[in-house]
Amino acid sequence: MKVAVVGATGLVGTKMLQVLDERNFPVTELIPVASAKSIGKEITFKGKQYKIVSAEDAIKQKPDVAIFSAGGSTSLEQAPLFADAGITVIDNSSAWRMDPTKKLVVPEVNADVLTAEDKIIANPNCSTIQMVVALKPLHDRYKIKRVVVSTYQSVTGTGVKAVDQLFNERNGVDGPKVYPYTIDLNVIPQIDVFTENGYTKEEMKMILETKKIMGDDSIAVTATTVRIPVMGGHSESVNIEFAHEYDLSEVREVLANAPGVVVVDDIANLKYPMPLDAHDKDEVFVGRLRRDETQPNTLNCWIVSDNLRKGAATNAVQIAEYLASKNLIGQSVAV
Ligand code: 11C
């Protein structure tokens, strides 16, 4: 399969190449695409050198699938050009997620919504992806009424400039700031810009995307999203109220049997999920499972995953794998 990676030089793009390689996605030819300043440079994939090209040149080469991680405005402008040429686009940005004509997909949750007619498929926000992978099996079993989530998000979610800011501050080196405040030895209760209701865009993504992916608008979600000075992955404290009674050991079993979930919950041996352990892994790790003793049918848990892998690159590649397995790539002409 000919695969274009648009935004191949960024943090997520680089991870995308790593994941395509590791998962042995059947790439017969790679077409790396990046902004003007990188065109002509070479990147290595599976021991072969590939020249970075422009989006126009990539379309001319007729890839089967294009995986975008180049930001919202690039996606808005370029994804339709690929789709109009009959190329299936899997887009990592927020540009198409809430468009009612586009599918928003986490394969463990709702891959079955995909058809050959879907030419632009949206990959959800990282903090949403890891949460819904754990919520879905619980929703199927106990029906979720309400979710209260607080996040502890890695600087890698912002990109390479934020990683540089953290390490420059740690090493006492001057440099550009992407956050409005110092991030090292600090916690910033703001991710992305504020919206009119006082929530940030990241918080609204978690609220709205969760309902769309789970296919259930009745699930109430409220979120507080926070940047912390870590690498490795995002962590989430999640309080879940169910419509039905649950048994804690059965919850452990339901999660342990759920696709993509690993339960790490052994407090006697101080075992719980942490970003350092989740780093460079594809799974969603769940632990600190305990009853909320203040109200009925309510569970507290702690969810950790590598935001660049399951939160971005791995999820996008899993969508491509699903499409390929069902023969849904290159089956129909553009929408
Ligand atoms: C963060 N979740 O950690 C963001 C990054 O909508 O895909 C991903 C933004 C997005 O800052």
Boltz pocket constraint, residues with backbone or C-beta under 6 A from the ligand:
constraints:
  - pocket:
      binder: B
      contacts: [[A, 92], [A, 93], [A, 94], [A, 123], [A, 124], [A, 125], [A, 126], [A, 127], [A, 153], [A, 154], [A, 156], [A, 157], [A, 158], [A, 191], [A, 202], [A, 205], [A, 307]]
      max_distance: 6.0
